[in-house]
Amino acid sequence: MRMHPEAERRRAVARVQAGEPITAVAASLGRSRQWVYSWLARATVGEVTWAADRSHRPAHLPRVTPVDVVAAVRLIRLELYNADLFCGAQNIRWRLEELAVTPLPSVRTINRILGREGLTHRRTGRYVPKGKAYPALPAARANQVHQLDYVGPCYLRGPVRFWSLNTVDVATIRCATEPVERRAGQATVNALWATWHRLGLPEAVQADNEMVFYGSPAHPRGMGLLIRLCLGQGIEPWFIPFREPWRNGVVEKFNDHYEAKFLARVTVADFPALGPASLGFEQRHNSRYRYSRLGGQTPLTALQRQGHPLRFAAQEAPPEAPLPKPETGRYHLVRFIRSNRQLDVWGERFLLPPEAQYEYVVATVDVEHQQLLVTLQGDPIDQFPYRLR
């Protein structure tokens, strides 16, 4: 009967150290000379546990993603999700690259991490309503409502890094795509101005709660760039609820189309070449793509058949940032109120009456009268002084 492996190793080493030849020890135990040499070498290191079994797993695993990279993937996925941004593997990799995380995992590796961590849940099929009335904007005629969204950072073969301000007229599905190298300040003003010069000025603009649109959580009453530019042109901005990107469903669906038909197919050498390429895609979309919701018409055909006159800005050149503070106009925030009855206006909270609980409300800021009016299904339920800064 063979003795316990650890006892056998200790006995073999003891016999060698007592002067017995290694060949004789190996033969008597039915082991190789190399086996005896290996355990003798471990014993001479001086560790108490030298005779114990050790893992055969390699000390260095080149194909295993470091734990800090896995943690970074988890955190960035959560950050993108909470910001109502695309949170797939490619977008996570772009964000990792921005943060200079090394080693930079491949898209395939990020997908495996998301699968292991249970972070692949997504809404499938049609959106199932909560059973609560949502204050959706009517969009029966051209330029009644524009939905807009920033996509990016985007990368084209070249390589060229940029963002694209994508805008869709909900009634006619006409689009405008404006690439920018950076999103803040004058670049966004220029992109919006160029968009409105091609599509015309809308009555309302609907956007998500990105800081580039509303301003800053440190100064929620400061009226961000989009708000100031819109109010200066008689346009009312609307901001959808947090973490409900499907409320901007028309432009979100267009973004998928943009990624498949433009980003995946276009090669440009530098950023100046990107503008004409983006404009060419926009013109093809508006003049050639047919939509079932338009009865098989193209966006431009739908516009022509409506015969609705378009309104354009009086000046050709865009205004210069920083934009002046408007003195009139209104902007709106749609929010779902939970059990705490708190209305969140970009970090500033207001307690609402009980009837607002588990309902969608519209918070309207009246710039001229410095008031915040809250309505539920069109009926006022509360009002607060709201001094703008």
Secondary structure in CASP SS format (residue, H / E / C, confidence):
PFRMAT SS
TARGET T0000
AUTHOR 0000-0000-0000
METHOD secondary structure of the structure
MODEL  1
M C 1.00
R C 1.00
M C 1.00
H C 1.00
P H 1.00
E H 1.00
A H 1.00
E H 1.00
R H 1.00
R H 1.00
R H 1.00
A H 1.00
V H 1.00
A H 1.00
R H 1.00
V H 1.00
Q H 1.00
A C 1.00
G C 1.00
E C 1.00
P C 1.00
I H 1.00
T H 1.00
A H 1.00
V H 1.00
A H 1.00
A H 1.00
S H 1.00
L H 1.00
G C 1.00
R C 1.00
S C 1.00
R H 1.00
Q H 1.00
W H 1.00
V H 1.00
Y H 1.00
S H 1.00
W H 1.00
L H 1.00
A H 1.00
R H 1.00
A H 1.00
T H 1.00
V H 1.00
G C 1.00
E C 1.00
V C 1.00
T C 1.00
W C 1.00
A C 1.00
A C 1.00
D C 1.00
R C 1.00
S C 1.00
H C 1.00
R C 1.00
P C 1.00
A C 1.00
H C 1.00
L C 1.00
P C 1.00
R C 1.00
V C 1.00
T C 1.00
P C 1.00
V H 1.00
D H 1.00
V H 1.00
V H 1.00
A H 1.00
A H 1.00
V H 1.00
R H 1.00
L H 1.00
I H 1.00
R H 1.00
L H 1.00
E H 1.00
L H 1.00
Y H 1.00
N H 1.00
A C 1.00
D C 1.00
L C 1.00
F C 1.00
C C 1.00
G C 1.00
A H 1.00
Q H 1.00
N H 1.00
I H 1.00
R H 1.00
W H 1.00
R H 1.00
L H 1.00
E H 1.00
E H 1.00
L C 1.00
A C 1.00
V C 1.00
T C 1.00
P C 1.00
L C 1.00
P C 1.00
S C 1.00
V H 1.00
R H 1.00
T H 1.00
I H 1.00
N H 1.00
R H 1.00
I H 1.00
L H 1.00
G H 1.00
R H 1.00
E C 1.00
G C 1.00
L C 1.00
T C 1.00
H C 1.00
R C 1.00
R C 1.00
T C 1.00
G C 1.00
R C 1.00
Y C 1.00
V C 1.00
P C 1.00
K C 1.00
G C 1.00
K C 1.00
A C 1.00
Y C 1.00
P C 1.00
A C 1.00
L C 1.00
P C 1.00
A C 1.00
A C 1.00
R C 1.00
A C 1.00
N C 1.00
Q C 1.00
V E 1.00
H E 1.00
Q E 1.00
L E 1.00
D E 1.00
Y E 1.00
V E 1.00
G E 1.00
P E 1.00
C E 1.00
Y E 1.00
L E 1.00
R E 1.00
G C 1.00
P C 1.00
V E 1.00
R E 1.00
F E 1.00
W E 1.00
S E 1.00
L E 1.00
N E 1.00
T E 1.00
V E 1.00
D E 1.00
V C 1.00
A C 1.00
T C 1.00
I C 1.00
R C 1.00
C E 1.00
A E 1.00
T E 1.00
E E 1.00
P E 1.00
V E 1.00
E C 1.00
R C 1.00
R C 1.00
A C 1.00
G C 1.00
Q H 1.00
A H 1.00
T H 1.00
V H 1.00
N H 1.00
A H 1.00
L H 1.00
W H 1.00
A H 1.00
T H 1.00
W H 1.00
H H 1.00
R H 1.00
L H 1.00
G C 1.00
L C 1.00
P C 1.00
E C 1.00
A E 1.00
V E 1.00
Q E 1.00
A E 1.00
D C 1.00
N C 1.00
E C 1.00
M H 1.00
V H 1.00
F H 1.00
Y H 1.00
G C 1.00
S C 1.00
P C 1.00
A C 1.00
H C 1.00
P C 1.00
R C 1.00
G C 1.00
M C 1.00
G C 1.00
L H 1.00
L H 1.00
I H 1.00
R H 1.00
L H 1.00
C H 1.00
L H 1.00
G H 1.00
Q C 1.00
G C 1.00
I C 1.00
E E 1.00
P E 1.00
W E 1.00
F E 1.00
I C 1.00
P C 1.00
F C 1.00
R C 1.00
E C 1.00
P H 1.00
W H 1.00
R H 1.00
N H 1.00
G H 1.00
V H 1.00
V H 1.00
E H 1.00
K H 1.00
F H 1.00
N H 1.00
D H 1.00
H H 1.00
Y H 1.00
E H 1.00
A H 1.00
K H 1.00
F H 1.00
L H 1.00
A C 1.00
R C 1.00
V C 1.00
T E 1.00
V C 1.00
A C 1.00
D C 1.00
F H 1.00
P H 1.00
A H 1.00
L H 1.00
G H 1.00
P H 1.00
A H 1.00
S H 1.00
L H 1.00
G H 1.00
F H 1.00
E H 1.00
Q H 1.00
R H 1.00
H H 1.00
N H 1.00
S H 1.00
R H 1.00
Y C 1.00
R C 1.00
Y E 1.00
S H 1.00
R H 1.00
L H 1.00
G C 1.00
G C 1.00
Q E 1.00
T C 1.00
P H 1.00
L H 1.00
T H 1.00
A H 1.00
L H 1.00
Q H 1.00
R H 1.00
Q H 1.00
G C 1.00
H C 1.00
P C 1.00
L C 1.00
R C 1.00
F C 1.00
A C 1.00
A C 1.00
Q C 1.00
E C 1.00
A C 1.00
P C 1.00
P C 1.00
E C 1.00
A C 1.00
P C 1.00
L C 1.00
P C 1.00
K C 1.00
P C 1.00
E C 1.00
T C 1.00
G C 1.00
R E 1.00
Y E 1.00
H E 1.00
L E 1.00
V E 1.00
R E 1.00
F E 1.00
I E 1.00
R C 1.00
S C 1.00
N C 1.00
R C 1.00
Q E 1.00
L E 1.00
D E 1.00
V E 1.00
W C 1.00
G C 1.00
E E 1.00
R E 1.00
F E 1.00
L E 1.00
L C 1.00
P C 1.00
P H 1.00
E H 1.00
A H 1.00
Q C 1.00
Y C 1.00
E E 1.00
Y E 1.00
V E 1.00
V E 1.00
A E 1.00
T E 1.00
V E 1.00
D E 1.00
V C 1.00
E C 1.00
H C 1.00
Q C 1.00
Q E 1.00
L E 1.00
L E 1.00
V E 1.00
T E 1.00
L E 1.00
Q C 1.00
G C 1.00
D E 1.00
P E 1.00
I E 1.00
D E 1.00
Q E 1.00
F E 1.00
P E 1.00
Y C 1.00
R C 1.00
L C 1.00
R C 1.00
END
